[in-house]
Amino acid sequence: MEHNNDKDYNQDDEWALDQAETHEPPKNPRAIVSVAFPRDDFSKVSEAASASNMKVSEFIRTAALERAERVMGTSRTYSMSTSGSGALHLTFTAAAPARRDVHQPT
């Protein structure tokens, strides 16, 4: 049935509620963030991600988390592996330096 406006969706007979599917909520809900890059900067990030055998989104997420942990004075364990015949398996813990408080000039 073709719907010409939103009021059609409010009609009870338009919904097949007896056929509705239920799904469990995601265990680890995510926040999706849109980030704008100048083209030259994105090219650098994309090339670095490729050189690291990572998707661009994974590379950006990892870089952002590493920076946040450094700023906040926390550490985290990272693990990378390749699929197929690639033999790269790397696990390391990044220990962050102590957090420095930023003082505003008086």
Secondary structure, 3 states (H helix, E strand, C coil): CCCCCHHHHHCHHHCCHHHCCCCCCCCCCCCCCCCCCCHHHHHHHHHHHHHCCCCHHHHHHHHHHHHHHHHHCCCEEEEEECCCCCCCEEEEEECCCCCCCCCCCC
